[in-house]
Amino acid sequence: MANQNNSTRTIDPEKVTAERLNGYAALFGCIALVGAYVTTGQIIPGFV
């Protein structure tokens, strides 16, 4: 039987936090986009 290296990978907590904040920012942007479209009928209000 071959010798297997079963080392686990660790993820820095700072990277997890950064990715979570990035996801929240993207979600907020999508909600703002839908809100702007619903209220004004334009995807980018004021831009023709």
C-alpha distance matrix in Angstrom:
0.0 3.8 6.6 8.9 12.6 14.4 17.8 20.7 23.6 27.0 30.2 33.4 36.0 38.7 37.0 36.8 40.4 41.4 39.8 41.4 44.8 44.4 43.8 46.9 49.0 48.0 48.8 52.1 52.9 52.3 54.5 57.2 57.1 57.7 60.4 62.2 62.1 63.5 66.3 67.4 66.2 64.7 61.2 62.4 65.8 68.5 66.7 68.5
3.8 0.0 3.8 6.2 9.7 12.2 15.3 18.4 21.0 24.5 27.6 30.8 33.6 36.0 34.3 34.3 38.0 38.8 37.3 39.1 42.4 41.9 41.5 44.7 46.6 45.6 46.7 49.9 50.6 50.2 52.5 55.0 54.9 55.7 58.4 60.0 60.1 61.6 64.3 65.3 64.1 62.5 58.9 60.0 63.4 66.0 64.1 65.9
6.6 3.8 0.0 3.8 6.7 9.5 12.3 15.7 18.4 21.7 25.0 28.0 30.8 33.3 31.8 32.0 35.6 36.5 35.2 37.1 40.3 40.0 39.8 42.8 44.8 44.1 45.2 48.3 49.1 48.9 51.2 53.6 53.7 54.6 57.1 58.8 59.1 60.6 63.1 64.2 63.2 61.6 57.9 58.8 62.2 64.7 63.0 65.0
8.9 6.2 3.8 0.0 3.8 6.1 9.2 12.2 15.0 18.4 21.6 24.7 27.5 30.0 28.3 28.4 32.0 33.0 31.6 33.4 36.6 36.3 36.1 39.1 41.0 40.4 41.4 44.5 45.4 45.2 47.4 49.8 50.0 50.9 53.4 55.0 55.3 56.8 59.3 60.5 59.5 57.9 54.2 55.2 58.5 61.1 59.4 61.5
12.6 9.7 6.7 3.8 0.0 3.8 5.8 9.2 11.7 15.0 18.4 21.3 24.1 26.6 25.1 25.4 28.9 29.8 28.8 30.6 33.7 33.5 33.6 36.5 38.4 37.9 39.1 42.1 43.0 43.0 45.2 47.5 47.8 48.9 51.2 52.9 53.3 54.9 57.2 58.4 57.6 55.9 52.2 53.0 56.2 58.8 57.2 59.4
14.4 12.2 9.5 6.1 3.8 0.0 3.8 6.4 9.6 12.7 16.1 19.2 21.7 24.4 23.1 22.9 26.4 27.7 26.5 28.0 31.3 31.3 31.1 33.9 36.0 35.6 36.5 39.5 40.6 40.6 42.6 45.0 45.5 46.4 48.6 50.5 51.0 52.3 54.7 56.0 55.3 53.8 50.2 51.0 54.2 56.9 55.4 57.7
17.8 15.3 12.3 9.2 5.8 3.8 0.0 3.8 6.6 9.5 13.0 15.9 18.6 21.2 20.0 20.1 23.6 24.8 24.0 25.6 28.7 28.9 29.0 31.7 33.7 33.6 34.7 37.5 38.6 38.9 40.9 43.1 43.7 44.8 46.9 48.6 49.4 50.8 53.0 54.3 53.8 52.1 48.5 49.1 52.2 54.8 53.5 55.9
20.7 18.4 15.7 12.2 9.2 6.4 3.8 0.0 3.8 6.4 9.8 13.0 15.3 18.1 16.9 16.7 20.1 21.5 20.6 22.0 25.2 25.5 25.5 28.1 30.2 30.2 31.1 33.9 35.2 35.5 37.3 39.6 40.3 41.4 43.4 45.2 46.0 47.3 49.5 50.9 50.4 48.9 45.3 45.9 48.9 51.6 50.4 52.9
23.6 21.0 18.4 15.0 11.7 9.6 6.6 3.8 0.0 3.8 6.6 9.9 12.7 15.0 13.5 13.7 17.2 18.2 17.3 19.2 22.1 22.3 22.5 25.2 27.1 27.1 28.4 31.0 32.1 32.6 34.6 36.7 37.4 38.6 40.6 42.3 43.2 44.7 46.7 48.0 47.6 45.9 42.2 42.7 45.7 48.3 47.1 49.6
27.0 24.5 21.7 18.4 15.0 12.7 9.5 6.4 3.8 0.0 3.8 6.5 9.1 11.7 10.9 11.0 14.2 15.6 15.3 16.9 19.6 20.2 20.8 23.1 25.0 25.5 26.7 29.0 30.4 31.2 32.9 34.9 35.9 37.3 39.0 40.6 41.8 43.2 45.1 46.4 46.3 44.7 41.1 41.4 44.2 46.8 45.8 48.5
30.2 27.6 25.0 21.6 18.4 16.1 13.0 9.8 6.6 3.8 0.0 3.8 6.3 8.5 7.1 7.4 10.7 11.8 11.6 13.3 15.9 16.5 17.2 19.6 21.3 21.9 23.3 25.5 26.8 27.7 29.5 31.3 32.4 33.9 35.5 37.1 38.4 39.8 41.6 42.9 42.9 41.1 37.5 37.7 40.5 43.1 42.1 44.9
33.4 30.8 28.0 24.7 21.3 19.2 15.9 13.0 9.9 6.5 3.8 0.0 3.8 5.3 5.4 6.7 8.9 10.1 11.1 12.8 14.6 15.7 17.1 18.9 20.4 21.6 23.1 24.8 26.2 27.6 29.2 30.7 32.0 33.8 35.1 36.5 38.1 39.6 41.1 42.4 42.7 40.8 37.3 37.2 39.7 42.1 41.4 44.4
36.0 33.6 30.8 27.5 24.1 21.7 18.6 15.3 12.7 9.1 6.3 3.8 0.0 3.8 5.4 5.1 6.2 8.6 10.0 10.6 12.4 14.2 15.4 16.6 18.4 20.0 21.1 22.6 24.4 25.9 27.1 28.6 30.3 31.9 32.9 34.5 36.4 37.6 38.9 40.4 40.9 39.3 35.9 35.8 38.1 40.7 40.2 43.4
38.7 36.0 33.3 30.0 26.6 24.4 21.2 18.1 15.0 11.7 8.5 5.3 3.8 0.0 3.8 5.5 5.1 6.1 8.6 9.9 10.6 12.2 14.2 15.3 16.4 18.3 20.0 21.0 22.5 24.5 25.8 26.8 28.6 30.5 31.4 32.7 34.7 36.2 37.2 38.5 39.2 37.3 33.9 33.5 35.8 38.1 37.6 40.8
37.0 34.3 31.8 28.3 25.1 23.1 20.0 16.9 13.5 10.9 7.1 5.4 5.4 3.8 0.0 3.8 5.4 5.0 6.1 8.5 9.8 10.4 12.2 14.2 15.2 16.4 18.3 19.9 21.0 22.6 24.3 25.6 26.9 28.8 30.1 31.3 33.0 34.7 36.0 37.2 37.5 35.5 32.0 31.8 34.3 36.7 36.0 39.0
36.8 34.3 32.0 28.4 25.4 22.9 20.1 16.7 13.7 11.0 7.4 6.7 5.1 5.5 3.8 0.0 3.8 5.5 5.2 6.1 8.7 9.9 10.6 12.4 14.3 15.4 16.5 18.4 20.0 21.2 22.7 24.3 25.8 27.3 28.6 30.2 31.8 33.1 34.6 36.1 36.4 34.8 31.3 31.5 33.9 36.6 36.0 39.0
40.4 38.0 35.6 32.0 28.9 26.4 23.6 20.1 17.2 14.2 10.7 8.9 6.2 5.1 5.4 3.8 0.0 3.8 5.5 5.1 6.2 8.5 9.9 10.6 12.3 14.2 15.3 16.4 18.4 20.1 21.1 22.4 24.3 25.9 26.8 28.4 30.3 31.6 32.7 34.3 34.9 33.4 30.0 29.9 32.1 34.7 34.4 37.6
41.4 38.8 36.5 33.0 29.8 27.7 24.8 21.5 18.2 15.6 11.8 10.1 8.6 6.1 5.0 5.5 3.8 0.0 3.8 5.5 5.2 6.1 8.6 9.9 10.5 12.3 14.2 15.3 16.5 18.5 20.0 21.0 22.5 24.6 25.6 26.8 28.7 30.3 31.4 32.6 33.1 31.3 27.8 27.4 29.8 32.2 31.7 34.9
39.8 37.3 35.2 31.6 28.8 26.5 24.0 20.6 17.3 15.3 11.6 11.1 10.0 8.6 6.1 5.2 5.5 3.8 0.0 3.8 5.5 5.0 6.2 8.7 9.8 10.5 12.3 14.2 15.2 16.6 18.4 19.8 21.0 22.8 24.2 25.6 27.1 28.7 30.2 31.4 31.6 29.8 26.3 26.4 29.0 31.6 30.9 33.8
41.4 39.1 37.1 33.4 30.6 28.0 25.6 22.0 19.2 16.9 13.3 12.8 10.6 9.9 8.5 6.1 5.1 5.5 3.8 0.0 3.8 5.4 5.1 6.3 8.7 9.9 10.6 12.3 14.3 15.4 16.6 18.3 20.0 21.3 22.5 24.3 25.9 27.1 28.5 30.1 30.5 29.1 25.8 26.1 28.4 31.3 31.0 33.9
44.8 42.4 40.3 36.6 33.7 31.3 28.7 25.2 22.1 19.6 15.9 14.6 12.4 10.6 9.8 8.7 6.2 5.2 5.5 3.8 0.0 3.8 5.3 5.0 6.1 8.6 9.8 10.4 12.3 14.3 15.3 16.3 18.3 20.1 20.8 22.3 24.3 25.6 26.7 28.1 28.8 27.3 24.1 23.9 26.0 28.6 28.5 31.7
44.4 41.9 40.0 36.3 33.5 31.3 28.9 25.5 22.3 20.2 16.5 15.7 14.2 12.2 10.4 9.9 8.5 6.1 5.0 5.4 3.8 0.0 3.8 5.5 5.1 6.2 8.6 9.9 10.6 12.5 14.3 15.3 16.5 18.6 19.9 20.9 22.7 24.4 25.7 26.8 27.1 25.2 21.8 21.7 24.1 26.8 26.2 29.2
43.8 41.5 39.8 36.1 33.6 31.1 29.0 25.5 22.5 20.8 17.2 17.1 15.4 14.2 12.2 10.6 9.9 8.6 6.2 5.1 5.3 3.8 0.0 3.8 5.4 5.1 6.1 8.6 9.8 10.6 12.3 14.1 15.3 16.7 18.3 19.9 21.2 22.7 24.3 25.7 25.8 24.3 20.9 21.4 23.9 26.9 26.4 29.2
46.9 44.7 42.8 39.1 36.5 33.9 31.7 28.1 25.2 23.1 19.6 18.9 16.6 15.3 14.2 12.4 10.6 9.9 8.7 6.3 5.0 5.5 3.8 0.0 3.8 5.5 5.1 6.1 8.6 9.9 10.5 12.2 14.1 15.5 16.3 18.1 20.0 21.0 22.3 24.0 24.6 23.4 20.3 20.6 22.6 25.7 25.8 28.8
49.0 46.6 44.8 41.0 38.4 36.0 33.7 30.2 27.1 25.0 21.3 20.4 18.4 16.4 15.2 14.3 12.3 10.5 9.8 8.7 6.1 5.1 5.4 3.8 0.0 3.8 5.4 5.1 6.2 8.7 9.9 10.4 12.2 14.4 15.1 16.2 18.3 19.9 20.9 22.1 22.8 21.2 18.0 17.8 19.9 22.7 22.6 25.8
48.0 45.6 44.1 40.4 37.9 35.6 33.6 30.2 27.1 25.5 21.9 21.6 20.0 18.3 16.4 15.4 14.2 12.3 10.5 9.9 8.6 6.2 5.1 5.5 3.8 0.0 3.8 5.4 5.0 6.3 8.7 9.8 10.5 12.5 14.2 15.2 16.6 18.5 20.0 21.0 21.1 19.4 16.0 16.3 18.9 21.9 21.4 24.2
48.8 46.7 45.2 41.4 39.1 36.5 34.7 31.1 28.4 26.7 23.3 23.1 21.1 20.0 18.3 16.5 15.3 14.2 12.3 10.6 9.8 8.6 6.1 5.1 5.4 3.8 0.0 3.8 5.4 5.1 6.3 8.6 9.8 10.8 12.3 14.2 15.5 16.6 18.4 20.0 20.1 19.1 16.0 16.9 19.1 22.5 22.4 25.0
52.1 49.9 48.3 44.5 42.1 39.5 37.5 33.9 31.0 29.0 25.5 24.8 22.6 21.0 19.9 18.4 16.4 15.3 14.2 12.3 10.4 9.9 8.6 6.1 5.1 5.4 3.8 0.0 3.8 5.5 5.1 6.1 8.5 10.0 10.4 12.1 14.2 15.2 16.3 18.0 18.8 17.7 14.9 15.3 17.0 20.2 20.6 23.6
52.9 50.6 49.1 45.4 43.0 40.6 38.6 35.2 32.1 30.4 26.8 26.2 24.4 22.5 21.0 20.0 18.4 16.5 15.2 14.3 12.3 10.6 9.8 8.6 6.2 5.0 5.4 3.8 0.0 3.8 5.4 5.0 6.1 8.7 9.7 10.4 12.2 14.2 15.3 16.2 16.7 15.0 11.9 12.1 14.2 17.4 17.3 20.3
52.3 50.2 48.9 45.2 43.0 40.6 38.9 35.5 32.6 31.2 27.7 27.6 25.9 24.5 22.6 21.2 20.1 18.5 16.6 15.4 14.3 12.5 10.6 9.9 8.7 6.3 5.1 5.5 3.8 0.0 3.8 5.4 5.0 6.3 8.6 9.9 10.6 12.4 14.3 15.4 15.2 14.0 10.9 12.3 14.6 18.1 17.9 20.3
54.5 52.5 51.2 47.4 45.2 42.6 40.9 37.3 34.6 32.9 29.5 29.2 27.1 25.8 24.3 22.7 21.1 20.0 18.4 16.6 15.3 14.3 12.3 10.5 9.9 8.7 6.3 5.1 5.4 3.8 0.0 3.8 5.4 5.2 6.1 8.6 9.9 10.5 12.2 14.2 14.5 14.1 11.8 13.2 14.6 18.3 18.8 21.3
57.2 55.0 53.6 49.8 47.5 45.0 43.1 39.6 36.7 34.9 31.3 30.7 28.6 26.8 25.6 24.3 22.4 21.0 19.8 18.3 16.3 15.3 14.1 12.2 10.4 9.8 8.6 6.1 5.0 5.4 3.8 0.0 3.8 5.5 5.0 6.0 8.5 9.8 10.5 11.9 12.9 12.0 9.8 10.4 11.4 14.9 15.7 18.5
57.1 54.9 53.7 50.0 47.8 45.5 43.7 40.3 37.4 35.9 32.4 32.0 30.3 28.6 26.9 25.8 24.3 22.5 21.0 20.0 18.3 16.5 15.3 14.1 12.2 10.5 9.8 8.5 6.1 5.0 5.4 3.8 0.0 3.8 5.4 5.2 6.2 8.6 10.1 10.6 10.6 9.3 6.5 7.9 9.8 13.4 13.6 15.9
57.7 55.7 54.6 50.9 48.9 46.4 44.8 41.4 38.6 37.3 33.9 33.8 31.9 30.5 28.8 27.3 25.9 24.6 22.8 21.3 20.1 18.6 16.7 15.5 14.4 12.5 10.8 10.0 8.7 6.3 5.2 5.5 3.8 0.0 3.8 5.5 5.1 6.1 8.6 10.1 9.6 9.7 7.9 10.3 11.6 15.4 15.8 17.6
60.4 58.4 57.1 53.4 51.2 48.6 46.9 43.4 40.6 39.0 35.5 35.1 32.9 31.4 30.1 28.6 26.8 25.6 24.2 22.5 20.8 19.9 18.3 16.3 15.1 14.2 12.3 10.4 9.7 8.6 6.1 5.0 5.4 3.8 0.0 3.8 5.4 5.1 6.1 8.5 9.5 10.0 9.2 10.7 10.8 14.5 15.9 18.0
62.2 60.0 58.8 55.0 52.9 50.5 48.6 45.2 42.3 40.6 37.1 36.5 34.5 32.7 31.3 30.2 28.4 26.8 25.6 24.3 22.3 20.9 19.9 18.1 16.2 15.2 14.2 12.1 10.4 9.9 8.6 6.0 5.2 5.5 3.8 0.0 3.8 5.5 5.3 5.9 7.3 6.9 6.4 7.3 7.0 10.7 12.1 14.4
62.1 60.1 59.1 55.3 53.3 51.0 49.4 46.0 43.2 41.8 38.4 38.1 36.4 34.7 33.0 31.8 30.3 28.7 27.1 25.9 24.3 22.7 21.2 20.0 18.3 16.6 15.5 14.2 12.2 10.6 9.9 8.5 6.2 5.1 5.4 3.8 0.0 3.8 5.6 5.5 4.6 5.0 5.1 7.7 8.0 11.6 12.3 13.6
63.5 61.6 60.6 56.8 54.9 52.3 50.8 47.3 44.7 43.2 39.8 39.6 37.6 36.2 34.7 33.1 31.6 30.3 28.7 27.1 25.6 24.4 22.7 21.0 19.9 18.5 16.6 15.2 14.2 12.4 10.5 9.8 8.6 6.1 5.1 5.5 3.8 0.0 3.8 5.9 5.7 8.0 8.8 11.3 10.8 14.2 15.6 16.7
66.3 64.3 63.1 59.3 57.2 54.7 53.0 49.5 46.7 45.1 41.6 41.1 38.9 37.2 36.0 34.6 32.7 31.4 30.2 28.5 26.7 25.7 24.3 22.3 20.9 20.0 18.4 16.3 15.3 14.3 12.2 10.5 10.1 8.6 6.1 5.3 5.6 3.8 0.0 3.8 6.1 8.3 9.9 11.2 9.5 12.5 14.7 16.1
67.4 65.3 64.2 60.5 58.4 56.0 54.3 50.9 48.0 46.4 42.9 42.4 40.4 38.5 37.2 36.1 34.3 32.6 31.4 30.1 28.1 26.8 25.7 24.0 22.1 21.0 20.0 18.0 16.2 15.4 14.2 11.9 10.6 10.1 8.5 5.9 5.5 5.9 3.8 0.0 3.8 5.4 8.1 8.9 6.7 9.3 11.4 12.4
66.2 64.1 63.2 59.5 57.6 55.3 53.8 50.4 47.6 46.3 42.9 42.7 40.9 39.2 37.5 36.4 34.9 33.1 31.6 30.5 28.8 27.1 25.8 24.6 22.8 21.1 20.1 18.8 16.7 15.2 14.5 12.9 10.6 9.6 9.5 7.3 4.6 5.7 6.1 3.8 0.0 3.8 6.8 9.0 8.1 10.7 11.6 11.8
64.7 62.5 61.6 57.9 55.9 53.8 52.1 48.9 45.9 44.7 41.1 40.8 39.3 37.3 35.5 34.8 33.4 31.3 29.8 29.1 27.3 25.2 24.3 23.4 21.2 19.4 19.1 17.7 15.0 14.0 14.1 12.0 9.3 9.7 10.0 6.9 5.0 8.0 8.3 5.4 3.8 0.0 3.8 5.4 5.4 8.1 8.2 8.8
61.2 58.9 57.9 54.2 52.2 50.2 48.5 45.3 42.2 41.1 37.5 37.3 35.9 33.9 32.0 31.3 30.0 27.8 26.3 25.8 24.1 21.8 20.9 20.3 18.0 16.0 16.0 14.9 11.9 10.9 11.8 9.8 6.5 7.9 9.2 6.4 5.1 8.8 9.9 8.1 6.8 3.8 0.0 3.8 6.2 9.3 8.6 10.0
62.4 60.0 58.8 55.2 53.0 51.0 49.1 45.9 42.7 41.4 37.7 37.2 35.8 33.5 31.8 31.5 29.9 27.4 26.4 26.1 23.9 21.7 21.4 20.6 17.8 16.3 16.9 15.3 12.1 12.3 13.2 10.4 7.9 10.3 10.7 7.3 7.7 11.3 11.2 8.9 9.0 5.4 3.8 0.0 3.8 6.4 5.7 8.3
65.8 63.4 62.2 58.5 56.2 54.2 52.2 48.9 45.7 44.2 40.5 39.7 38.1 35.8 34.3 33.9 32.1 29.8 29.0 28.4 26.0 24.1 23.9 22.6 19.9 18.9 19.1 17.0 14.2 14.6 14.6 11.4 9.8 11.6 10.8 7.0 8.0 10.8 9.5 6.7 8.1 5.4 6.2 3.8 0.0 3.8 5.6 8.2
68.5 66.0 64.7 61.1 58.8 56.9 54.8 51.6 48.3 46.8 43.1 42.1 40.7 38.1 36.7 36.6 34.7 32.2 31.6 31.3 28.6 26.8 26.9 25.7 22.7 21.9 22.5 20.2 17.4 18.1 18.3 14.9 13.4 15.4 14.5 10.7 11.6 14.2 12.5 9.3 10.7 8.1 9.3 6.4 3.8 0.0 3.8 6.4
66.7 64.1 63.0 59.4 57.2 55.4 53.5 50.4 47.1 45.8 42.1 41.4 40.2 37.6 36.0 36.0 34.4 31.7 30.9 31.0 28.5 26.2 26.4 25.8 22.6 21.4 22.4 20.6 17.3 17.9 18.8 15.7 13.6 15.8 15.9 12.1 12.3 15.6 14.7 11.4 11.6 8.2 8.6 5.7 5.6 3.8 0.0 3.8
68.5 65.9 65.0 61.5 59.4 57.7 55.9 52.9 49.6 48.5 44.9 44.4 43.4 40.8 39.0 39.0 37.6 34.9 33.8 33.9 31.7 29.2 29.2 28.8 25.8 24.2 25.0 23.6 20.3 20.3 21.3 18.5 15.9 17.6 18.0 14.4 13.6 16.7 16.1 12.4 11.8 8.8 10.0 8.3 8.2 6.4 3.8 0.0
